[in-house]
Amino acid sequence: MVELGSGMVAIGAAIAIGASALGTAMAQKSIGAAGIGLMAEKDGQFNNVLIFLALPETIVILGFVVAFLMLNKV
């Protein structure tokens, strides 16, 4: 049988990953729309838009690290 504490840690880890994923999705939505508008007006901006789209992904990586530390009780 699973203890209540272990279940709460698992729920906390799921919230850490889920919340960071939702935050990243909202950020990338705005960045993607602005990036497409920029590329429509100016040529040669693909690399800049790609970099700006990749930056919010670090938030998900941080959420994964927090969940990993919670599950391993570090």
GIBEL-V864817 format. One line per field, one symbol per residue. ss: DSSP state (@ for helix, = for strand, . for the rest). burial: 1 if it has 9 or more other C-alpha atoms within 8 Angstrom, else 0. A space follows every 50 residues. Layout:
ss: ???
burial: ???
//
This chain:
ss: ...@@@@@@@@@@@@@@@@@@@@@@@@@@@@@@@@@@@@@@....@@@@@ @@@@@.@@@@@@@@@@@@@@@...
burial: 00000010110111011001101100110011001001100000100010 011001101101110111111000
//
